[in-house]
């Protein structure tokens, strides 16, 4: 806390470089300090083209996605990050974390955007079948049976040998009306 206060004093005096260094010092002591990462994100966003900005955004979003209580903040930071950069540089793992977070919080449209991006750019990524299955289940839980079926059918078609496709096939068979 004293280091963060010291950093904020430098930032208030528009000495961003020193403020950034002090925040990094705080993070060296506790790399998971969300408060320090958040302040560092706000300093680094002044130069959204820099590698520092992307690295700080990744670290902050990762930490925020780890705890259900910070999902809302993760969503806000992620959206701000997207607004600031035309070329996001998040890892595949982080995109899957965000997708899971959006599915958990019922923000299905955001999950679909990420999953669409991943299936186009990295169709062989091992996390896609799991994400598609979870999306199909989330659609069903939200009363969207048609979208659920389409999602599960896509999973079976694109990833037929996966364990998730086996689960999807069973789910689709159980949802068919009796003849």
JOWO-V385972 format. One record per backbone hydrogen bond with DSSP energy under -1.0 kcal/mol. NH is the residue of the N-H (numbers start at 1). CO is the residue of the C=O. If there is no record, write none. Layout:
BEGIN
NH_CO + NH_CO
END
This chain:
BEGIN
5_1 + 6_2 + 7_3 + 8_4 + 9_5 + 10_6 + 11_7 + 12_8 + 13_9 + 14_11 + 15_10 + 16_14 + 19_15 + 20_16 + 21_17 + 22_18 + 23_19 + 24_20 + 25_21 + 26_22 + 27_23 + 28_24 + 29_25 + 30_26 + 33_30 + 37_33 + 38_34 + 39_35 + 40_36 + 41_37 + 42_38 + 43_39 + 44_40 + 45_41 + 46_43 + 47_44 + 50_47 + 54_50 + 55_51 + 56_52 + 57_53 + 58_54 + 59_55 + 60_56 + 61_57 + 62_58 + 63_59 + 64_60 + 65_61 + 70_67 + 71_68 + 74_70 + 75_71 + 76_72 + 77_73 + 78_74 + 79_75 + 80_76 + 81_77 + 82_78 + 83_79 + 84_80 + 85_81 + 95_91 + 96_92 + 97_93 + 98_94 + 99_95 + 100_96 + 101_97 + 102_98 + 103_99 + 104_100 + 105_101 + 107_102 + 108_106 + 111_107 + 112_108 + 113_109 + 114_110 + 115_111 + 116_112 + 117_113 + 118_114 + 119_115 + 120_116 + 121_117 + 122_118 + 125_122 + 128_125 + 131_127 + 132_128 + 133_129 + 134_130 + 135_131 + 136_132 + 137_133 + 138_134 + 139_135 + 140_136 + 141_137 + 142_138 + 143_140 + 144_139 + 148_144 + 149_145 + 150_146 + 151_147 + 152_148 + 153_149 + 154_150 + 155_151 + 156_152 + 157_153 + 158_154 + 159_155 + 162_159 + 166_162 + 167_163 + 168_164 + 169_165 + 170_166 + 171_167 + 172_168 + 173_169 + 174_170 + 175_171
END
